[in-house]
Amino acid sequence: MISFPRFLLASAALSGFLAVSLGAFAAHGLKNHLAPESLATWQTGVQYQMYHALALLAVGLFYQSHASKALKLSGLAFILGSFLFSGSLYVLASGAPKMLGMITPLGGLSFLVGWLALVVQALRR
């Protein structure tokens, strides 16, 4: 069974890999197939996914020596936020029905929960 810190670190690495891959895919494979607005939406998803992959990496590293409920919540919120926020932007940019855009704010809320959990952790130590 994989430990929780290793799960966070592996999730961070996978998310970073996917962000780079999806960014390159858009830049080279989609630029002639999507409208500029859709490419911008895709790019926003890539940026937020990479930001939170790096944040998740930091949480995973810090969790190894300072395990806490706040760090656990932060890591899980960043994973969920990346999936919901960036994932919804990728499918919207690809032409999915606009009503799927209702998922995007839930991802943003997950990101906010993750950052607030880090604030709690920082104020405790």
C-alpha positions as CSV (number, residue, x, y, z in Angstrom):
1,M,0.0,0.0,0.0
2,I,1.3,3.4,-0.9
3,S,1.8,6.0,1.9
4,F,-0.2,9.2,1.8
5,P,2.9,11.4,1.3
6,R,4.0,9.2,-1.7
7,F,0.4,9.4,-3.0
8,L,0.6,13.2,-2.9
9,L,4.0,13.3,-4.5
10,A,3.0,10.9,-7.3
11,S,-0.2,12.9,-7.9
12,A,1.8,16.1,-8.1
13,A,4.2,14.5,-10.6
14,L,1.4,13.0,-12.7
15,S,-0.5,16.4,-12.7
16,G,2.6,18.2,-13.7
17,F,3.3,15.7,-16.5
18,L,-0.3,16.1,-17.7
19,A,-0.1,19.9,-17.6
20,V,3.0,19.9,-19.8
21,S,1.6,17.3,-22.1
22,L,-1.8,19.0,-22.5
23,G,-0.1,22.4,-23.0
24,A,2.1,21.0,-25.7
25,F,-0.8,19.2,-27.3
26,A,-2.8,22.4,-27.5
27,A,0.1,24.5,-28.8
28,H,1.0,22.0,-31.6
29,G,-2.1,19.9,-32.2
30,L,-5.1,22.0,-31.4
31,K,-4.0,25.5,-32.5
32,N,-5.5,25.0,-36.0
33,H,-8.6,23.3,-34.8
34,L,-9.9,25.4,-32.0
35,A,-11.1,29.0,-31.9
36,P,-8.7,31.4,-30.1
37,E,-11.2,31.7,-27.2
38,S,-11.2,27.9,-26.8
39,L,-7.4,27.8,-26.9
40,A,-7.3,30.5,-24.2
41,T,-9.7,28.4,-22.0
42,W,-7.5,25.4,-22.5
43,Q,-4.4,27.4,-21.6
44,T,-6.1,28.6,-18.4
45,G,-6.7,24.9,-17.4
46,V,-3.1,24.1,-18.1
47,Q,-1.8,27.1,-16.0
48,Y,-4.0,26.3,-13.0
49,Q,-3.1,22.6,-13.2
50,M,0.6,23.4,-13.2
51,Y,0.3,25.9,-10.4
52,H,-1.5,23.3,-8.3
53,A,0.8,20.5,-9.3
54,L,3.7,22.5,-7.8
55,A,1.6,23.4,-4.7
56,L,0.7,19.7,-4.3
57,L,4.4,18.8,-4.6
58,A,5.2,21.2,-1.8
59,V,2.4,19.9,0.4
60,G,3.6,16.3,-0.2
61,L,7.1,17.2,0.8
62,F,6.0,19.1,3.8
63,Y,3.6,16.3,4.9
64,Q,6.5,13.9,5.2
65,S,7.8,15.7,8.2
66,H,4.7,17.6,9.5
67,A,1.7,15.3,8.8
68,S,-1.5,17.0,9.8
69,K,-5.2,17.0,8.9
70,A,-4.8,20.5,7.4
71,L,-2.1,19.3,5.0
72,K,-4.1,16.2,4.1
73,L,-7.1,18.4,3.3
74,S,-4.9,20.8,1.3
75,G,-3.5,18.0,-0.8
76,L,-6.8,16.3,-1.5
77,A,-8.4,19.7,-2.3
78,F,-5.7,20.5,-4.8
79,I,-6.1,17.1,-6.5
80,L,-9.9,17.5,-6.6
81,G,-9.6,21.1,-7.8
82,S,-7.3,20.2,-10.6
83,F,-9.6,17.5,-11.8
84,L,-12.8,19.6,-11.6
85,F,-11.4,23.0,-12.6
86,S,-8.8,22.2,-15.2
87,G,-10.7,19.1,-16.4
88,S,-13.9,21.0,-17.0
89,L,-12.0,23.7,-18.9
90,Y,-10.4,21.1,-21.2
91,V,-13.8,19.5,-22.0
92,L,-15.4,22.9,-22.5
93,A,-12.6,24.1,-24.8
94,S,-13.1,20.8,-26.8
95,G,-16.7,21.7,-27.5
96,A,-18.6,20.1,-24.6
97,P,-22.0,21.5,-23.7
98,K,-21.7,24.9,-21.9
99,M,-23.7,23.5,-18.9
100,L,-20.6,21.5,-17.9
101,G,-19.2,24.9,-17.0
102,M,-21.1,24.7,-13.7
103,I,-18.4,22.2,-12.6
104,T,-15.6,24.8,-13.0
105,P,-16.5,26.9,-9.9
106,L,-16.5,23.7,-7.8
107,G,-12.9,23.2,-8.8
108,G,-12.1,26.8,-8.0
109,L,-13.7,26.3,-4.6
110,S,-11.6,23.2,-4.0
111,F,-8.5,25.2,-4.8
112,L,-9.5,27.8,-2.3
113,V,-10.1,25.2,0.4
114,G,-6.6,23.8,-0.3
115,W,-5.0,27.2,0.1
116,L,-7.0,28.0,3.3
117,A,-6.0,24.7,4.8
118,L,-2.4,25.7,4.1
119,V,-3.0,29.0,5.9
120,V,-4.3,27.0,8.9
121,Q,-1.2,24.8,8.8
122,A,1.1,27.9,8.6
123,L,-0.6,29.6,11.6
124,R,-0.3,26.5,13.7
125,R,3.4,26.1,13.4
